[in-house]
């Protein structure tokens, strides 16, 4: 009898610590394999799997008519984006060149902060200018890293 009770208690304790599937977990953000994507024609780009097209382009494909959509369970681009983590915040990387008009304020050179703020400068938008304003841009990204002061 003691053995049976011990076995039941151990089973219950083990079950309590095992991970359970959580439908609220977000899928990871994936960057595009830009070299592969650029070799495709525009219609083909939206049907590529997320591992190649990256999360942003993959999700945008769900706003296309049937036949020009990627495979997946999403009803539209926003539904797809809502099921993914937000895009990670980037720090400026001088290897991509200067952060200025000549570089078109690309995110890789300028970092996410400057890239998003540039969406409010109507005469000098960044490339690609994917958002209507900086607030919309900042909302698209994960929180910036906490600076260690």
N, C-alpha and C positions, 0 to 999 in steps of 0.2 A: 504494500500500500504506500509506504514512504517513497519507494522507487517511482511509482506511478505519479504521485504528487510532484516529486522533484522533476520528473520528465515533463509534466504539463507546465510547471513554472518556468523551466528552462526554455521550452518551446515558445511560451508567451513572451518571455524576455527577448529571445532572439528575434521574434517577429516584430517586436516593437522597435528594434534598432535597424531593421532592414530597410533600405530605401524603397519608397513606393513611387509608382509612376505619377507624375504631376503634370497635368495638362496645362498648367500655367507657366511652365518653364519655356523660356524664349530660345529660339534657335540662334546659333552664333552668326555674326555678320561675316560675310565672305567677300574678299576683294576680288576684282575681275582679273582674269588672265588676259590682260589687254592686248598682248600680241596675237593670241588666238582669236579674240573677238574682232579685232580690226581686219582680220583676213576674211571674215564672213561678209556676205552682202547684208544690207540693212534689214531685209525681211527675215533672214536667217538668225540675226543676232538675238531677236526676242524669243526664239525657240530653244536656245542653248540651255543646258542644265546650269543650275546655280553655281556649281563648282567652277565653271568656266566663265560665265557671264558676270558673276559677282551678284551680291544680294540686290543692289539698287536696280540694275538693268533687268535682272530676273523678275523682280517684283513689278517693274513697270510693264512688263509683257502681259500681265494679267488685265491690263486695261485695253488690250487689243482684241479684235474680233476672233472668234473661233478659227483655228487653223494657223493663226499667227501668235498663239499663246504657248508658253512653256507648259510642260506637264507639272501638275501640282494641284493641291486641294483648295486654292484660294479663289475667292469670288472676284477680287479686284486688287489693284496695287496696294491700297491702304490696308486691306486685310492681310496681305502678305507681309508688309512692313511691320504691322502690329504684332505679328507672330515672331519677329526677329529682334535680337538685341539692337540697340541703336549703334550707328557707326562709331567706331572708336575715334577719340580725339587725337589729332596729330600735332606734334611739335614741329617748328620750322626745321627744315633740313637744307643747309647751305649747298649740299651736293647737287640739288636740283636748280641751283642758280639763285640770283638775287630775287628778293620779293619786291617787285616793282611793276610798272606798266609794261616793260619789255617782256617780263615773264607772264604777264596777264594775271598776276596775283594767284597763281596756281596754289592749291592747298599744300602740295608737297614742299614747295619753297617757302611759303608764308606761314604755314601752320593753320589750324582750324580757326583760331581766334581772329586773325587778320582776314582770312578767306571769308568768313561769315560777315564780318563788319564791312567788307568791301561791297556786299550786296546792297548797302544803303547809298553807295556812291553811283548815282545814275549815269554819269558820263564816263565812268571807268569801272565797269563791272568785271568780276573775276571770270576766268574760264575754267570749267564750264559754270555759267551762272544758272544754277539749278533751282534757286529759290527767289521769291518775290522780295524778301527783305531779310535783314540779319536775324530777327527773332525767329522766323521760320527755319532759317539755317541752323541756328543754335539748338532749336528743338529737335532737329534731326539727329544730333550727335549725343553720345554719352556725355556725362559730366566731365568737365576738364579735370586733369589730375591736380591734386592738392600740392601746392608748392611747399617745399621743405625750407622754411626760413630759420 
